[in-house]
Amino acid sequence: MSAMWAGLLINLLLFVALLLIVMFVLHATIRAAVRNALRDHDAYREEQTQAQAHAQTADRIPSQSET
């Protein structure tokens, strides 16, 4: 009977270890994906800001035909 409990305990410990490994891998994967998405989003917003600033400057500068 005691061997059965020992086997059950070892099996439970192995299951918990496997669960921790899976959680660690998922956490690292999700964290990397979010970090990449935020970096891409920041780059996109920076491009949009530069494009808007360029468009506003182009609106303020008179063209050759207007002068």
Chimera marker file (.cmm) of the C-alpha trace (Angstrom):
<marker_set name="trace">
<marker id="1" x="0.000" y="0.000" z="0.000" r="1" g="1" b="0" radius="0.5"/>
<marker id="2" x="2.835" y="2.349" z="0.807" r="1" g="1" b="0" radius="0.5"/>
<marker id="3" x="4.394" y="1.792" z="-2.632" r="1" g="1" b="0" radius="0.5"/>
<marker id="4" x="1.143" y="2.905" z="-4.225" r="1" g="1" b="0" radius="0.5"/>
<marker id="5" x="1.183" y="6.177" z="-2.280" r="1" g="1" b="0" radius="0.5"/>
<marker id="6" x="4.845" y="6.728" z="-3.143" r="1" g="1" b="0" radius="0.5"/>
<marker id="7" x="4.097" y="6.145" z="-6.825" r="1" g="1" b="0" radius="0.5"/>
<marker id="8" x="1.145" y="8.515" z="-6.642" r="1" g="1" b="0" radius="0.5"/>
<marker id="9" x="3.273" y="11.185" z="-4.986" r="1" g="1" b="0" radius="0.5"/>
<marker id="10" x="6.054" y="10.818" z="-7.568" r="1" g="1" b="0" radius="0.5"/>
<marker id="11" x="3.502" y="10.938" z="-10.365" r="1" g="1" b="0" radius="0.5"/>
<marker id="12" x="1.978" y="14.088" z="-8.882" r="1" g="1" b="0" radius="0.5"/>
<marker id="13" x="5.399" y="15.738" z="-8.549" r="1" g="1" b="0" radius="0.5"/>
<marker id="14" x="6.229" y="14.908" z="-12.168" r="1" g="1" b="0" radius="0.5"/>
<marker id="15" x="2.892" y="16.345" z="-13.282" r="1" g="1" b="0" radius="0.5"/>
<marker id="16" x="3.500" y="19.562" z="-11.333" r="1" g="1" b="0" radius="0.5"/>
<marker id="17" x="7.017" y="19.851" z="-12.803" r="1" g="1" b="0" radius="0.5"/>
<marker id="18" x="5.655" y="19.379" z="-16.327" r="1" g="1" b="0" radius="0.5"/>
<marker id="19" x="2.932" y="21.933" z="-15.659" r="1" g="1" b="0" radius="0.5"/>
<marker id="20" x="5.507" y="24.455" z="-14.430" r="1" g="1" b="0" radius="0.5"/>
<marker id="21" x="7.636" y="23.932" z="-17.530" r="1" g="1" b="0" radius="0.5"/>
<marker id="22" x="4.636" y="24.441" z="-19.824" r="1" g="1" b="0" radius="0.5"/>
<marker id="23" x="3.629" y="27.569" z="-17.897" r="1" g="1" b="0" radius="0.5"/>
<marker id="24" x="7.166" y="28.967" z="-18.156" r="1" g="1" b="0" radius="0.5"/>
<marker id="25" x="7.318" y="28.367" z="-21.912" r="1" g="1" b="0" radius="0.5"/>
<marker id="26" x="3.887" y="29.908" z="-22.464" r="1" g="1" b="0" radius="0.5"/>
<marker id="27" x="4.776" y="32.907" z="-20.313" r="1" g="1" b="0" radius="0.5"/>
<marker id="28" x="8.015" y="33.500" z="-22.227" r="1" g="1" b="0" radius="0.5"/>
<marker id="29" x="6.272" y="33.120" z="-25.597" r="1" g="1" b="0" radius="0.5"/>
<marker id="30" x="3.426" y="35.475" z="-24.735" r="1" g="1" b="0" radius="0.5"/>
<marker id="31" x="5.817" y="38.008" z="-23.212" r="1" g="1" b="0" radius="0.5"/>
<marker id="32" x="7.985" y="38.014" z="-26.349" r="1" g="1" b="0" radius="0.5"/>
<marker id="33" x="4.939" y="38.363" z="-28.603" r="1" g="1" b="0" radius="0.5"/>
<marker id="34" x="3.594" y="41.297" z="-26.600" r="1" g="1" b="0" radius="0.5"/>
<marker id="35" x="7.009" y="42.971" z="-26.548" r="1" g="1" b="0" radius="0.5"/>
<marker id="36" x="7.316" y="42.626" z="-30.343" r="1" g="1" b="0" radius="0.5"/>
<marker id="37" x="3.782" y="43.901" z="-30.881" r="1" g="1" b="0" radius="0.5"/>
<marker id="38" x="4.411" y="46.946" z="-28.691" r="1" g="1" b="0" radius="0.5"/>
<marker id="39" x="7.674" y="47.673" z="-30.498" r="1" g="1" b="0" radius="0.5"/>
<marker id="40" x="5.946" y="47.425" z="-33.888" r="1" g="1" b="0" radius="0.5"/>
<marker id="41" x="3.091" y="49.610" z="-32.654" r="1" g="1" b="0" radius="0.5"/>
<marker id="42" x="5.522" y="52.251" z="-31.373" r="1" g="1" b="0" radius="0.5"/>
<marker id="43" x="7.332" y="52.249" z="-34.726" r="1" g="1" b="0" radius="0.5"/>
<marker id="44" x="4.003" y="52.595" z="-36.551" r="1" g="1" b="0" radius="0.5"/>
<marker id="45" x="2.951" y="55.520" z="-34.345" r="1" g="1" b="0" radius="0.5"/>
<marker id="46" x="6.319" y="57.190" z="-34.867" r="1" g="1" b="0" radius="0.5"/>
<marker id="47" x="5.910" y="56.853" z="-38.649" r="1" g="1" b="0" radius="0.5"/>
<marker id="48" x="2.401" y="58.308" z="-38.447" r="1" g="1" b="0" radius="0.5"/>
<marker id="49" x="3.621" y="61.242" z="-36.348" r="1" g="1" b="0" radius="0.5"/>
<marker id="50" x="6.431" y="61.951" z="-38.796" r="1" g="1" b="0" radius="0.5"/>
<marker id="51" x="4.049" y="61.717" z="-41.755" r="1" g="1" b="0" radius="0.5"/>
<marker id="52" x="1.621" y="64.143" z="-40.104" r="1" g="1" b="0" radius="0.5"/>
<marker id="53" x="4.426" y="66.561" z="-39.254" r="1" g="1" b="0" radius="0.5"/>
<marker id="54" x="5.690" y="66.374" z="-42.835" r="1" g="1" b="0" radius="0.5"/>
<marker id="55" x="2.184" y="66.969" z="-44.211" r="1" g="1" b="0" radius="0.5"/>
<marker id="56" x="1.676" y="69.974" z="-41.933" r="1" g="1" b="0" radius="0.5"/>
<marker id="57" x="5.043" y="71.457" z="-42.966" r="1" g="1" b="0" radius="0.5"/>
<marker id="58" x="4.204" y="70.915" z="-46.635" r="1" g="1" b="0" radius="0.5"/>
<marker id="59" x="0.887" y="72.738" z="-46.119" r="1" g="1" b="0" radius="0.5"/>
<marker id="60" x="2.665" y="75.751" z="-44.603" r="1" g="1" b="0" radius="0.5"/>
<marker id="61" x="5.344" y="76.102" z="-47.298" r="1" g="1" b="0" radius="0.5"/>
<marker id="62" x="3.970" y="77.909" z="-50.371" r="1" g="1" b="0" radius="0.5"/>
<marker id="63" x="4.568" y="76.165" z="-53.658" r="1" g="1" b="0" radius="0.5"/>
<marker id="64" x="6.414" y="77.790" z="-56.573" r="1" g="1" b="0" radius="0.5"/>
<marker id="65" x="3.153" y="78.525" z="-58.415" r="1" g="1" b="0" radius="0.5"/>
<marker id="66" x="1.763" y="80.514" z="-55.468" r="1" g="1" b="0" radius="0.5"/>
<marker id="67" x="4.758" y="82.878" z="-55.207" r="1" g="1" b="0" radius="0.5"/>
<link id1="1" id2="2" r="1" g="1" b="0" radius="0.2"/>
<link id1="2" id2="3" r="1" g="1" b="0" radius="0.2"/>
<link id1="3" id2="4" r="1" g="1" b="0" radius="0.2"/>
<link id1="4" id2="5" r="1" g="1" b="0" radius="0.2"/>
<link id1="5" id2="6" r="1" g="1" b="0" radius="0.2"/>
<link id1="6" id2="7" r="1" g="1" b="0" radius="0.2"/>
<link id1="7" id2="8" r="1" g="1" b="0" radius="0.2"/>
<link id1="8" id2="9" r="1" g="1" b="0" radius="0.2"/>
<link id1="9" id2="10" r="1" g="1" b="0" radius="0.2"/>
<link id1="10" id2="11" r="1" g="1" b="0" radius="0.2"/>
<link id1="11" id2="12" r="1" g="1" b="0" radius="0.2"/>
<link id1="12" id2="13" r="1" g="1" b="0" radius="0.2"/>
<link id1="13" id2="14" r="1" g="1" b="0" radius="0.2"/>
<link id1="14" id2="15" r="1" g="1" b="0" radius="0.2"/>
<link id1="15" id2="16" r="1" g="1" b="0" radius="0.2"/>
<link id1="16" id2="17" r="1" g="1" b="0" radius="0.2"/>
<link id1="17" id2="18" r="1" g="1" b="0" radius="0.2"/>
<link id1="18" id2="19" r="1" g="1" b="0" radius="0.2"/>
<link id1="19" id2="20" r="1" g="1" b="0" radius="0.2"/>
<link id1="20" id2="21" r="1" g="1" b="0" radius="0.2"/>
<link id1="21" id2="22" r="1" g="1" b="0" radius="0.2"/>
<link id1="22" id2="23" r="1" g="1" b="0" radius="0.2"/>
<link id1="23" id2="24" r="1" g="1" b="0" radius="0.2"/>
<link id1="24" id2="25" r="1" g="1" b="0" radius="0.2"/>
<link id1="25" id2="26" r="1" g="1" b="0" radius="0.2"/>
<link id1="26" id2="27" r="1" g="1" b="0" radius="0.2"/>
<link id1="27" id2="28" r="1" g="1" b="0" radius="0.2"/>
<link id1="28" id2="29" r="1" g="1" b="0" radius="0.2"/>
<link id1="29" id2="30" r="1" g="1" b="0" radius="0.2"/>
<link id1="30" id2="31" r="1" g="1" b="0" radius="0.2"/>
<link id1="31" id2="32" r="1" g="1" b="0" radius="0.2"/>
<link id1="32" id2="33" r="1" g="1" b="0" radius="0.2"/>
<link id1="33" id2="34" r="1" g="1" b="0" radius="0.2"/>
<link id1="34" id2="35" r="1" g="1" b="0" radius="0.2"/>
<link id1="35" id2="36" r="1" g="1" b="0" radius="0.2"/>
<link id1="36" id2="37" r="1" g="1" b="0" radius="0.2"/>
<link id1="37" id2="38" r="1" g="1" b="0" radius="0.2"/>
<link id1="38" id2="39" r="1" g="1" b="0" radius="0.2"/>
<link id1="39" id2="40" r="1" g="1" b="0" radius="0.2"/>
<link id1="40" id2="41" r="1" g="1" b="0" radius="0.2"/>
<link id1="41" id2="42" r="1" g="1" b="0" radius="0.2"/>
<link id1="42" id2="43" r="1" g="1" b="0" radius="0.2"/>
<link id1="43" id2="44" r="1" g="1" b="0" radius="0.2"/>
<link id1="44" id2="45" r="1" g="1" b="0" radius="0.2"/>
<link id1="45" id2="46" r="1" g="1" b="0" radius="0.2"/>
<link id1="46" id2="47" r="1" g="1" b="0" radius="0.2"/>
<link id1="47" id2="48" r="1" g="1" b="0" radius="0.2"/>
<link id1="48" id2="49" r="1" g="1" b="0" radius="0.2"/>
<link id1="49" id2="50" r="1" g="1" b="0" radius="0.2"/>
<link id1="50" id2="51" r="1" g="1" b="0" radius="0.2"/>
<link id1="51" id2="52" r="1" g="1" b="0" radius="0.2"/>
<link id1="52" id2="53" r="1" g="1" b="0" radius="0.2"/>
<link id1="53" id2="54" r="1" g="1" b="0" radius="0.2"/>
<link id1="54" id2="55" r="1" g="1" b="0" radius="0.2"/>
<link id1="55" id2="56" r="1" g="1" b="0" radius="0.2"/>
<link id1="56" id2="57" r="1" g="1" b="0" radius="0.2"/>
<link id1="57" id2="58" r="1" g="1" b="0" radius="0.2"/>
<link id1="58" id2="59" r="1" g="1" b="0" radius="0.2"/>
<link id1="59" id2="60" r="1" g="1" b="0" radius="0.2"/>
<link id1="60" id2="61" r="1" g="1" b="0" radius="0.2"/>
<link id1="61" id2="62" r="1" g="1" b="0" radius="0.2"/>
<link id1="62" id2="63" r="1" g="1" b="0" radius="0.2"/>
<link id1="63" id2="64" r="1" g="1" b="0" radius="0.2"/>
<link id1="64" id2="65" r="1" g="1" b="0" radius="0.2"/>
<link id1="65" id2="66" r="1" g="1" b="0" radius="0.2"/>
<link id1="66" id2="67" r="1" g="1" b="0" radius="0.2"/>
</marker_set>
